[in-house]
Amino acid sequence: MRTKRTTMAQALIGFLKNQYVERDGVEHKFFHGAWGIFGHGCIAGIGQALQENPDFRYYQSKNEQASVLLATAFAKTKNRLGTFACISSIGPGATNMITGAATATINRIPVLLLPGDIFARRNVAPVLQQLESEQGQDVSVNDCFKPVSRYWDRINRPDQLICSVVEAMRVLASPAQTGAVTLALPQDVQAEAWDYPEELFEKRVWHIARPEPERAMLARAAEMIRNAKRPVIIAGGGVLFSEATAALSRFVEQTGIPVGETQAGKSSLPFDHPQNLGAIGVTGTPGANIAAREADLVIAIGTRLSDFTTASKTAFQNPAVRFLNINVAEMDAYKHGGLPLLADAREALEQLAASVNGYRVAAEYEERVKEWKQWWEQETDRIHGLRHGPPISQGEVVGVVNKAARPQDIVVCAAGSLPGDLHKLWRAQRPNGYNLEYGYSCMGYEIAGGLGVKMADPSRDVYVMVGDGSFLMMSSEIATSVQEGYKLNLIVLDNHGFSSIGGLSKHIGSGGFGTDYKLRTALGQLDGSNVPIDFAALCEGLGAKTVRVRTREDLAAAVEQMRTADRTCAVVIEVDKEQRVPGYESWWDVPISEVSQLETIRTARAQYEQGVRHERRLELTTPVTVKK
């Protein structure tokens, strides 16, 4: 066996740069480089290895959490066929990545994390930034990655790398098991040399399978559809990841079944597709939510069925409702007591289309779908054109930006009140034109995520819509976008506080306590005047071309001017957070204090007790048998 003597870190980079994935006969380079910030726990190991391998590009982020969020957005835009490695030192650099790891794992997105770790040989312990434990000497802060990683390992000897990297790739390339993978790298082991087999550094192609549905379960699924009078489809992120958008379109055109899209699944169909009722769930449209409430069959495709999608399990009120769950992940396929059709979304839809050939929903149901859709388009036009203020409404800002964006462009957001408004109001026209991180709803994702999206597909303009709360949590990657030459279009909405949670606070009877950016008064409360934050100056100081606007007309002009700019641009606009987009036909379970001195909370509690009665408690449905 031919060997090559290298350090563990050099061997790791040599392995990563030769990993490819293949699906449908097309190969894709899997790792597109490494993001991170050098520190004493990685500079002499991984840092030196990256220096010797310029073909595996190193990118300098400004925050380790941003590295992982960026990689997550990149991988999502690539339909999980490409990603980045993310490096850090031991200590705060490593723990900064934990939030990003959770974001990737919850959203089923492949990202490789390479945090530095304490010395494996221990004799110099405690080293700088080491967490000492009385329970044992093999504990470090990197153990915190275990619950938020789909695979975790610590490389305590250089020869262990061979087994670990193969297992890491197995998980990263798996549609069913993917998420964050963490390989903790003790800083002394990174620099140790070993004779690695040369085949470790050869090109390796991992096949991404499209599992087909098992025949008996496909027959049961087809029977469920044929017997359904009021079926509805929930299109999740799996539709996009499996590139099943065309198959979904053909299936619903054949059957007439309406579709509601989750946050991850939005853009599975063009907004103007006849069967697309738009957003579903807590942030859904009235048509999609009424269809869900009355459905006798829910066909969930590639979705985790989170509480925002199911309206805390109140969305489905038909006593006879049953569930058909199409998913590559067994855990998701069995939810709500549904029939699990374990399969790739595209394969399942194509085979189901053949199995139910001739089936179509009743004309009366189709007419109702048409009416719901027409009404929602009118409601969207109304909200987009409110002419409120100034300050203008957030819904109007969404409308102005949506109108300016080309069909192929991408909107990026993650947390606050914006995701709910965008879910309902953004008219997506192309697959992956809507990149919302809502599995973890991670504040701070927006700008870093926007950069990842732009790097994944430079041909499409990226519009990052971010509220002041998320902006203050992480705006650092504006500088990185300028540094790397990837232009972003930032729309910063200033509403002087945490608008989403402020609205929720009022809903539960707390009156918005602690959710506004107010100066503290002499009475000790945060109820003074607004904190004077100059978001335009912050954006400009980080390198973006920036303009502050007040009116709808000025916003439209500024967004249009972004097209010709040569670097990242930002438009800052104040919005009226009290002029909200309403909820439609839905409910969300947020437990309210059972005992309180405040009358407003006691009233909210009584309303809560009424709502919680509608939650489905038993995840069992009537078994389906195949007719002979």
C-alpha positions in Angstrom: 0.0 0.0 0.0 1.4 3.4 -1.0 1.3 6.0 1.7 1.8 9.7 2.0 3.2 11.3 5.2 1.2 14.4 6.2 -0.2 16.0 9.2 -3.7 15.0 10.3 -4.9 18.5 9.2 -3.3 18.2 5.8 -4.8 14.8 5.3 -8.2 16.1 6.2 -8.1 18.9 3.7 -6.6 16.6 1.1 -9.6 14.3 1.6 -12.3 17.0 1.6 -11.2 18.6 -1.7 -11.7 15.3 -3.5 -15.2 14.5 -2.4 -18.1 14.6 -4.9 -21.7 13.7 -5.0 -23.7 12.4 -7.9 -27.4 12.3 -8.6 -29.2 11.5 -11.8 -25.8 10.9 -13.5 -24.5 14.5 -12.7 -21.5 15.0 -10.5 -21.2 17.9 -8.1 -18.2 19.1 -6.2 -19.3 18.7 -2.6 -17.0 21.0 -0.6 -16.5 24.5 -2.0 -13.9 25.5 0.6 -13.8 26.5 4.3 -15.1 29.4 6.2 -13.9 30.5 9.6 -11.6 32.6 11.8 -8.2 31.4 12.8 -7.2 31.1 16.5 -4.5 29.4 18.5 -6.5 26.1 18.3 -6.5 25.9 14.5 -4.0 28.3 13.0 -1.0 25.9 13.2 -3.0 22.8 12.1 -6.0 23.4 9.8 -4.8 27.0 9.0 -1.4 25.7 7.8 -3.1 22.9 5.8 -5.4 25.5 4.1 -2.3 27.6 3.3 -0.8 24.7 1.5 -4.0 23.9 -0.5 -5.0 27.1 -2.2 -7.3 25.1 -4.5 -9.5 24.5 -1.3 -10.3 28.1 -0.8 -10.3 29.7 2.7 -12.9 32.4 3.3 -12.6 34.7 6.3 -15.9 35.3 8.1 -16.4 37.9 10.8 -18.3 35.6 13.2 -18.1 31.8 13.5 -21.8 31.5 13.8 -22.1 33.4 10.5 -19.8 30.8 8.9 -22.2 28.0 9.6 -25.3 30.0 8.7 -23.7 31.0 5.4 -22.8 27.4 4.7 -26.3 26.3 5.5 -27.9 28.8 3.1 -25.4 27.8 0.4 -26.2 24.1 0.8 -29.9 24.8 0.8 -29.6 26.7 -2.5 -27.6 23.9 -3.9 -30.4 21.5 -3.0 -27.9 19.8 -0.5 -25.5 18.9 -3.3 -22.7 21.1 -2.1 -21.6 22.8 1.1 -18.7 24.3 3.0 -16.5 23.2 5.9 -16.5 25.6 8.9 -13.4 25.9 11.1 -12.8 27.6 14.5 -10.4 27.6 17.4 -11.2 25.9 20.7 -13.3 27.9 23.2 -15.7 30.8 22.2 -14.9 30.3 18.5 -16.2 26.8 18.7 -19.2 27.5 20.8 -20.2 30.4 18.5 -20.9 27.7 15.9 -23.4 25.7 18.0 -26.4 27.9 17.0 -25.4 27.4 13.4 -25.1 23.7 13.9 -28.6 23.5 15.3 -29.9 25.6 12.4 -28.4 23.2 9.9 -29.5 20.0 11.7 -33.1 21.1 12.3 -33.4 22.1 8.6 -31.8 18.9 7.4 -28.9 20.7 5.7 -25.4 19.3 5.3 -22.6 21.4 6.9 -19.2 20.2 8.2 -17.9 21.7 11.4 -14.2 21.5 12.4 -13.8 23.1 15.8 -10.4 23.0 17.4 -10.2 21.1 20.6 -8.1 20.7 23.8 -4.8 18.8 23.8 -5.2 15.1 23.4 -1.9 14.5 25.3 -3.3 16.5 28.2 0.1 17.2 29.9 -0.2 21.0 29.3 -3.8 21.2 30.5 -5.6 23.4 31.3 -4.8 25.3 28.1 -6.2 28.7 27.2 -10.0 28.5 26.8 -10.2 25.0 28.2 -13.3 24.0 30.2 -12.0 21.8 33.0 -14.3 19.1 34.3 -14.2 17.1 37.6 -15.9 14.2 35.8 -13.1 13.4 33.4 -10.3 14.8 31.2 -11.9 14.0 27.8 -14.6 16.7 28.2 -14.4 20.0 26.3 -16.9 22.7 25.2 -17.1 20.7 21.9 -19.2 18.1 23.7 -22.0 20.7 23.4 -22.2 20.0 19.7 -23.4 16.4 20.3 -27.2 17.1 20.6 -27.2 19.5 17.6 -25.1 17.2 15.3 -26.2 14.3 13.2 -22.7 12.8 13.6 -20.0 13.8 16.2 -16.5 12.5 16.7 -13.2 13.6 18.3 -10.0 12.7 16.5 -7.6 11.9 19.3 -5.0 10.1 17.1 -4.1 11.0 13.5 -4.9 7.5 12.3 -8.5 7.8 13.5 -9.2 10.3 10.8 -9.5 7.6 8.1 -12.5 6.0 9.7 -14.1 9.2 10.8 -14.1 11.2 7.6 -15.8 8.3 5.7 -18.6 8.2 8.3 -18.9 12.0 8.2 -19.4 11.9 4.4 -21.9 9.0 4.8 -24.1 11.3 6.9 -23.6 14.5 5.0 -24.5 12.8 1.7 -27.6 11.1 3.1 -30.9 12.7 2.2 -32.5 11.1 5.3 -29.8 11.7 7.9 -28.1 14.8 6.8 -27.4 17.8 9.1 -24.5 19.2 10.9 -21.5 16.9 11.2 -18.9 17.8 13.8 -15.3 16.6 13.9 -13.6 18.0 17.0 -9.8 18.4 16.3 -7.4 18.5 19.3 -4.9 21.2 18.4 -1.9 19.0 19.0 -3.2 16.1 16.9 -3.9 18.5 14.0 -0.1 19.0 13.7 0.9 15.4 14.2 2.1 13.4 11.1 1.1 9.9 10.0 1.5 7.7 6.9 -1.9 7.9 5.3 -2.8 5.6 2.4 -2.8 7.5 -0.8 -6.3 6.2 -1.7 -7.6 8.5 1.0 -6.8 11.4 -1.3 -8.3 10.0 -4.5 -11.5 11.3 -6.0 -14.5 9.8 -4.3 -18.1 10.1 -5.7 -21.0 9.5 -3.3 -24.2 8.5 -5.1 -27.3 10.3 -3.9 -30.1 7.7 -4.4 -33.7 8.3 -5.2 -35.4 5.6 -3.2 -38.6 4.4 -4.8 -41.8 3.7 -2.9 -42.4 0.1 -1.7 -45.1 -1.4 -4.0 -47.5 -2.4 -1.3 -47.4 1.0 0.4 -47.7 2.7 -3.0 -50.9 0.7 -3.6 -52.3 1.8 -0.2 -51.3 5.4 -0.9 -53.1 5.3 -4.3 -56.2 3.9 -2.7 -56.2 6.7 -0.1 -56.1 9.3 -2.9 -58.8 7.6 -5.0 -61.1 7.5 -2.0 -60.5 11.1 -1.0 -63.2 13.8 -1.6 -61.3 16.8 -0.3 -57.5 16.1 -0.4 -54.9 18.7 0.1 -51.1 18.6 -0.4 -48.6 20.2 2.0 -45.4 20.9 0.0 -42.3 21.0 2.2 -38.7 21.6 1.6 -38.2 18.0 0.4 -40.0 18.9 -2.8 -37.2 21.4 -3.6 -34.3 19.3 -2.3 -35.4 16.4 -4.6 -36.0 18.7 -7.5 -39.6 17.5 -7.7 -41.2 20.8 -8.6 -42.1 19.7 -12.1 -43.4 16.4 -10.9 -45.6 18.1 -8.3 -47.0 20.5 -11.0 -47.9 17.6 -13.3 -49.5 15.6 -10.4 -51.7 18.4 -9.2 -52.7 19.4 -12.7 -53.7 15.8 -13.3 -55.7 15.4 -10.1 -56.8 18.9 -9.3 -55.6 18.6 -5.7 -54.8 22.0 -4.1 -51.4 22.7 -2.6 -50.3 24.6 0.5 -46.6 25.5 0.9 -44.6 25.5 4.1 -41.9 28.1 4.7 -39.2 25.6 3.4 -41.5 24.5 0.6 -42.5 27.9 -0.8 -41.6 28.2 -4.5 -42.4 24.5 -5.0 -45.0 25.9 -7.5 -45.2 29.3 -9.0 -47.5 31.6 -7.0 -49.9 31.8 -10.0 -50.2 28.0 -10.5 -54.0 27.2 -10.5 -53.6 24.6 -7.7 -51.3 26.7 -5.5 -53.2 28.2 -2.5 -50.0 29.7 -1.1 -48.8 29.5 2.5 -50.3 27.0 4.9 -50.4 27.0 8.7 -50.0 29.8 11.3 -48.7 32.1 8.7 -50.9 30.8 5.9 -53.6 32.1 3.6 -57.3 31.6 4.3 -57.8 29.2 1.4 -54.9 26.9 2.3 -56.0 26.8 5.9 -59.7 26.2 5.1 -58.7 23.4 2.8 -56.6 21.8 5.5 -59.4 22.2 8.1 -61.9 20.4 5.9 -59.6 17.9 4.3 -60.3 14.2 4.5 -56.8 13.4 3.2 -53.6 15.4 3.9 -50.7 14.5 1.6 -47.5 15.8 3.3 -44.5 15.8 0.9 -41.1 16.4 2.3 -42.1 18.2 5.4 -41.4 17.9 9.2 -45.0 19.0 9.9 -43.8 21.5 12.5 -46.3 23.4 14.7 -46.4 26.4 12.4 -47.4 24.1 9.5 -50.0 22.2 11.5 -51.2 25.2 13.5 -50.2 23.3 16.7 -52.2 20.4 15.4 -55.4 22.4 15.1 -55.3 22.7 11.3 -57.0 19.4 10.6 -60.6 19.3 11.9 -62.3 16.8 9.7 -63.0 13.8 12.0 -62.3 11.5 9.1 -59.0 13.0 8.1 -56.1 10.7 7.3 -52.5 11.4 6.4 -50.2 10.2 3.7 -46.6 11.2 4.4 -44.1 11.1 1.6 -40.6 11.4 3.0 -37.1 9.9 2.9 -36.8 10.3 6.7 -38.7 7.6 8.6 -39.2 9.8 11.6 -41.1 12.4 9.5 -43.0 9.8 7.5 -44.8 8.3 10.5 -46.0 11.6 12.0 -49.7 12.2 12.7 -50.2 8.4 12.5 -50.0 8.7 8.7 -49.3 6.1 6.0 -45.5 6.3 5.6 -44.4 6.3 2.0 -40.7 6.2 2.4 -39.4 7.5 -0.9 -37.8 10.3 -2.8 -40.4 13.0 -3.5 -40.0 13.0 -7.3 -40.1 9.3 -7.6 -43.2 9.0 -5.3 -45.1 11.7 -7.2 -44.3 10.2 -10.6 -45.4 6.7 -9.5 -48.5 8.0 -7.7 -49.5 9.9 -10.8 -49.5 6.6 -12.8 -51.3 4.7 -10.0 -54.2 7.2 -9.7 -54.6 7.8 -13.4 -58.1 8.9 -14.0 -58.7 10.3 -10.6 -59.7 14.0 -10.2 -61.3 15.9 -7.4 -64.9 17.0 -7.9 -65.7 20.1 -9.9 -67.3 21.7 -6.9 -64.1 21.4 -4.9 -62.1 22.7 -7.8 -64.4 25.7 -8.0 -63.8 26.5 -4.3 -60.1 26.3 -4.8 -60.4 28.8 -7.7 -62.5 31.1 -5.5 -60.0 30.9 -2.6 -57.1 31.6 -4.9 -58.8 34.6 -6.6 -59.7 36.1 -3.2 -56.2 35.8 -1.9 -54.7 37.5 -5.0 -57.0 40.4 -4.4 -56.1 40.5 -0.7 -52.4 40.4 -1.5 -52.9 43.3 -3.9 -54.7 45.2 -1.2 -51.9 44.8 1.4 -49.2 45.5 -1.2 -51.0 48.8 -2.1 -52.1 50.1 1.3 -50.5 53.5 1.0 -50.1 53.7 4.8 -48.0 56.3 6.6 -45.2 57.1 6.6 -44.0 55.1 8.4 -45.3 52.7 5.8 -46.5 49.2 6.5 -44.3 46.2 6.3 -46.7 44.5 3.9 -46.2 47.4 1.5 -42.4 47.0 1.7 -42.8 43.4 0.8 -44.9 44.4 -2.2 -42.4 47.0 -3.5 -39.4 44.7 -3.2 -41.4 41.8 -4.8 -42.4 44.0 -7.7 -38.8 45.1 -8.3 -37.3 41.6 -8.2 -37.1 39.6 -11.4 -38.7 36.1 -11.6 -35.3 34.4 -11.1 -34.3 36.5 -8.1 -34.2 35.2 -4.5 -35.5 36.7 -1.3 -33.8 35.8 2.0 -35.1 36.1 5.6 -35.3 34.1 8.8 -36.9 35.6 12.0 -39.3 38.2 13.4 -42.5 39.3 11.8 -41.1 39.4 8.3 -41.2 35.6 7.7 -45.0 35.5 8.3 -45.6 38.4 6.0 -43.3 37.0 3.3 -44.8 33.5 3.6 -48.2 35.0 2.8 -47.4 37.9 0.5 -44.2 37.1 -1.5 -45.1 35.9 -5.0 -42.4 33.4 -5.8 -42.1 32.4 -9.5 -39.1 30.1 -9.7 -37.9 27.1 -7.6 -35.6 28.2 -4.7 -36.6 31.9 -5.3 -37.7 32.0 -1.6 -35.0 31.2 1.0 -36.5 31.4 4.5 -34.8 29.7 7.5 -37.8 28.9 9.6 -37.0 25.5 11.0 -34.9 27.2 13.7 -36.1 30.8 13.0 -32.5 31.9 13.7 -32.1 35.6 14.2 -28.9 36.8 12.5 -29.3 34.3 9.6 -30.4 36.9 7.1 -27.2 38.6 5.9 -24.9 35.7 6.3 -27.5 33.5 4.6 -27.9 36.0 1.8 -24.1 35.8 1.1 -24.3 32.0 1.1 -27.2 32.1 -1.4 -25.4 34.5 -3.7 -22.3 32.4 -3.7 -24.4 29.3 -4.5 -26.0 31.0 -7.5 -24.3 34.3 -8.6 -26.6 34.6 -11.6 -29.6 35.6 -9.4 -29.9 38.8 -7.5 -30.4 38.3 -3.8 -32.7 40.5 -1.7 -32.1 40.2 2.0 -35.0 41.5 4.0 -34.0 41.9 7.6 -35.6 43.5 10.6 -33.7 45.7 13.1 -33.6 43.0 15.7 -31.9 40.4 13.5 -29.7 43.2 12.0 -28.4 44.1 15.5 -27.6 40.4 16.2 -25.4 39.9 13.2 -24.6 42.5 10.5 -20.9 41.6 10.3 -21.1 39.7 7.1 -21.9 42.9 5.1 -18.1 43.5 5.3 -17.5 39.9 4.1 -19.8 40.4 1.1 -17.8 43.5 0.1 -14.5 41.7 0.8 -15.4 38.7 -1.4 -17.2 40.8 -4.1 -20.6 39.2 -3.8 -23.3 41.9 -4.1 -26.3 41.7 -1.8 -29.4 43.9 -1.8 -30.3 44.6 1.8 -33.7 46.0 2.9 -33.4 46.9 6.6 -36.7 47.5 8.3 -36.6 49.7 11.3 -39.5 49.3 13.6 -37.8 50.2 16.9 -38.0 46.8 18.5 -38.9 43.2 18.3 -42.1 43.5 16.3 -43.0 39.8 16.1 -42.6 39.0 19.8 -44.1 42.4 20.7 -47.3 41.4 18.8 -47.3 38.1 20.5 -46.8 39.7 23.9 -49.9 41.9 23.3 -51.9 38.8 22.1 -51.2 37.0 25.4 -52.1 40.0 27.5 -48.6 41.3 28.4 -48.9 44.5 26.4 -45.6 44.2 24.6 -43.5 44.3 27.8 -39.7 44.4 27.1 -40.0 44.3 23.3 -39.4 47.9 22.2 -36.1 49.6 21.9 -36.8 52.3 24.5 -34.6 54.3 26.8 -34.8 53.5 30.5 -36.7 56.3 32.4 -36.2 57.6 35.9 -38.9 55.2 37.0 -36.7 52.3 36.0 -38.8 51.1 33.1 -37.9 50.7 29.4 -40.6 53.1 28.4 -38.8 56.2 27.3 -38.2 57.5 23.8 -36.8 55.3 21.0 -33.1 54.4 21.2 -31.4 56.5 18.5 -29.9 53.8 16.3 -28.6 54.9 12.9 -28.9 51.7 10.8 -27.8 53.6 7.7 -24.5 54.6 9.3 -24.0 51.0 10.5 -24.5 49.6 7.0 -22.3 52.3 5.4 -19.6 51.8 8.0 -19.4 48.1 7.1 -18.9 48.9 3.4 -22.4 49.0 1.9 -23.7 51.7 -0.4 -26.6 52.9 1.8 -29.6 55.2 1.6 -32.4 55.9 4.1 -35.9 56.4 2.7 -39.3 57.2 4.2 -41.9 56.9 1.5 -43.2 54.2 -0.8 -42.0 56.1 -3.9 -38.5 56.6 -2.5 -38.3 53.0 -1.5 -39.3 51.9 -5.0 -36.7 54.2 -6.6 -33.9 53.1 -4.2 -34.6 49.4 -4.8 -34.5 50.0 -8.6 -31.2 51.8 -8.3 -29.7 48.8 -6.5 -29.5 46.9 -9.9 -26.7 49.0 -11.2 -24.6 49.2 -8.0 -21.2 47.5 -8.0 -21.2 46.3 -4.5 -23.6 45.4 -1.6 -26.3 48.0 -1.1 -28.6 48.8 1.8 -31.9 50.6 2.0 -33.1 51.5 5.5 -36.8 52.3 6.0 -38.9 52.9 9.1 -42.1 50.8 9.2 -45.2 51.0 11.4 -45.1 47.8 13.4 -48.7 48.3 14.5 -50.0 48.1 10.9 -49.8 44.3 10.8 -50.7 41.7 8.2 -53.5 39.7 9.9 -53.6 36.0 10.5 -56.1 33.9 8.6 -58.0 30.9 9.7 -55.3 29.6 12.0 -54.1 29.4 15.6 -50.8 28.8 17.4 -50.3 27.2 20.8 -48.4 29.6 23.1 -49.3 28.7 26.7 -50.5 31.6 28.8 -50.2 31.9 32.6 -53.0 30.0 34.3 -52.9 32.5 37.2 -52.2 36.2 36.9 -52.9 39.5 38.6 -53.4 41.1 35.2 -57.0 41.1 33.8 -55.6 41.1 30.3 -53.7 37.9 30.9 -56.7 36.2 32.6 -58.8 37.1 29.5 -56.1 35.8 27.1 -56.0 32.5 29.2 -59.7 32.0 28.8 -59.3 32.4 25.0 -56.3 30.0 25.0 -58.3 27.3 26.8 -60.9 27.5 24.0 -58.2 27.2 21.3 -56.3 24.3 22.8 -59.4 22.2 22.8 -59.1 21.8 19.0 -55.7 20.2 19.1 -55.4 16.6 17.8 -54.3 14.5 20.7 -54.1 11.0 19.2 -51.9 10.2 16.3 -53.8 7.2 15.1 -55.8 6.7 11.9 -57.9 3.9 10.5 -55.6 1.3 8.8 -55.8 1.2 5.0 -56.1 -2.2 3.3 -55.5 -2.9 -0.4 -58.5 -4.1 -2.4 -57.9 -7.2 -4.4 
